[in-house]
């Protein structure tokens, strides 16, 4: 059975300030929880229906109780709280992806999965980018958050210290399909509505873009889709 105090704690973690205050975040679903259990993340507590996660110290809950603590419209069979690890800035050489004020949880979750797929170990985010421990972000990563290190920092300061060439995604940039792209570089993606901020733009050495082939009046690509295309081109060389 889940207590009132536990329900209050879990539901409060929908908000960033309570996640930071308690240093905890929520993971839902058997597969996702297994991914975190098999990683370096530390389990705080686990709530599951009868017969689920019998190999773990579990608080058994009913479907009704699970519905009270779940952030999903259709609750899955288990929910867990994990400890938020301390941020580590250990950037090695290689390709880096940088996000400037990406606000949509689904976009960040997809970009984390993108990094996982392409073997990008570090994702550098502006302090205004959505929190990676937001329940919607965690759900969208499908476990990839366990394999990608996210760092939140001041991008102007960070980019000023880098020796790698800095590329940025812009509507008026050079056609990426005609560009000679280095294997090791930094790629900056901007905000969904406003693109890369003016301050961060000053740190970018080369602007690149994805050309539009159709006659559609669509203004731009979704940032996660654009990120996938651009990262693929960098990896392709």
N, C-alpha and C positions, 0 to 999 in steps of 0.2 A: 504493500500500500504506500502511496505517496502522500506525504504530509502537506499541510497548508503552507508551511514555511518553505518546503521544497518547491511547491508549485509557484510560490511568489518569487523565489530565486530564479527558477528556470524561465518563467515568463518575462522577468525583468531583463534577461539577457538579449532580448530583441533590441535593446537600446545600447549604443556604443558606450555610454558613460558607465553603465552597470557592468558591461563586459570588462571594461578597464578596471573598475573598482574591485571586482571579484576575481579578475584575471582568469575568467572562464568563458567558454563558448560552447555552442550546441552543435551536435552532429546527429542527423536522423537517418535511419535506414540501416539494415544489416550490413550491406556491402560497404557503405561509407564508414560505419563504425569499425568494421574489420580492418579497413585501410589504416585508420588512425591507431588502432590497437597494435598493428604490425609495424608502426613507425616509432619515432622517438618521442612522440607526444605522450603526455602523462594523463591517464584516465583519472577523473575525479569521481564520477558516479555514473551508473548505468541503470536505465529503466527499460524493462522489456516485458512482453506478454509471456505467459506461461510456456515453458519449453524452448524459449529462445535464449541463446547465450548461456547455456548450462555450464560452460567451461569458465565463466566469469562470475565474480561477486556481483550479483544483480538484485535490484529491487523489483520484485514482480508487481506488475500493474495490470489493471483491467483495461479493455478497449475504451471504456468511458474515461478512465483516468488518463490514459495516453492521449486522448483527444484534448483534454484540458491543458496539457503541457506542450503539445505539438504545435509547430508553426506552419504545418502543412494543412491544406484543405482536406486531404485524405491521409491521415496519419499512417506511418509505416509501423512495423512491429517492434521497433526499439528506438530509444533516444538516449544519447549519452552527453555528459559534460566532460570536456577536456580542459586542461590548463593551458593558458596562453603562454607560449615560451617567450623568453627575452629576445628582443630583436638583435640579430647579428649581422654586422656589415663586413662580410668576408668575400669581397668580390675578387675573383681571379680573372685571368685573361680570357678572352672569348667574346662571343656575341652577347650583348645586353639589350633588354627591352625596358624602356622607361615610359611610364604613364603620367601624363600631366592632367590632373583633375578629371579622371574618368569617374563618373558618378553612379552609373547604373550597375547594380549588383550582378545582374546576368552577364553584362559585358565583362566585368572583372573576372567572374567565374570562368567564362569561356577563354579569356586570355591566359588565365592560370593553366587551364588544360592545354592550351596552345604551347605554352612554355614547356610543359611536361612532355608533350609529344615530340617537340623538336630538341629536347635535351638542354633547354635554357634553365640553368639552375637558380638564377637570381632575377627577380622582377623588382625594379626600382620604381617607387611610386611617390608622387607629390603628397604632401601632408593633407591635401584636400581631396585626394582620391578615396573612394568608398573603402571602408574597413574590410579587410579580407576575412575577418571573423564574423561578419554579418551573416545571419543564418541563411539568407538567400544566396550569398556568395559561396558559402561552404557547400550548400546543396548543389550549386551549379558546377563546382569543381569536380564532382564525382570522385573525390579522393585524391586528386592531383595536388591539392594543397599540402599534402604530406611530403611531396617531392620537390616543391619549389619554395625557395626562401624569398619572402617578400620583405622589402625594406622601405619604410616611410621616412622621407627626408626632404630637406630643402633642395629642390632640383637645381636652382641657380648655382648654389655652392657646390653641389655634387658634380655637376657637369663641368664646372670651372676647373676641377681638379683632375679630370680625366685626360688621358693621352690618346685614347682611341678616337677615330673620326666620328663625329656626331651627325647623324641623319635625322630628318624630321619629315613626317607625313603632312603634305600640304596640297591643296587643290591646284595651286599654280606651280608645283614643283616639276622637276625633270621627270620625264617618262621612265618609270622604273624598269620597263622592259628594254630600254636602250641604255641603261646605266651600267657601268662597271662597278659591281658591288664587292667590297672586301669581305673576307671571311670573318674577320674580327672588327666589330663596329658597335656603335650604340644607335638604336632606333627609338625615336621619341614619337609617341602617339598622343594626340590631344583630346580635349573635352568633346563629348558627343555633339554639343551644339555650337561651340565656339572654336574648336580646334586647339592648337598649341597656343598657350598664352604669350603675350608680347614679351614678357621678361625672359621666358625660357627660349623663345625664338631667337633671341640675341646670342644664345650659346650654340645654336645649330649652324653647322658649317655647310651642309648641303640639303636642299629641299628636294624631296622626291614625291611623285604622285602616281596614282593608278589611272590610266586613261579610260575615258568612257567610250565605248564602242557603239552603243545604241543611241537612239534619238530621244530617249526618255527625258523628262524634265526633273528627274530625281536629282536633288542637290548634291548628295554625297552618299558614300557607303557607310554602313554601320561600322563603328570603330573596331569591333572584334573581327568582322569579316575583312576589313582593310588590313588589320594586323596580320591575319592569317596569310593573305596574299603577299604582303611585303616580307614577312619573315621567311616564307617559302622561297621568295626570290633571292634573299640573302643566303639562305642555306644552299640554294641551287648554284650560287656563284655566278 
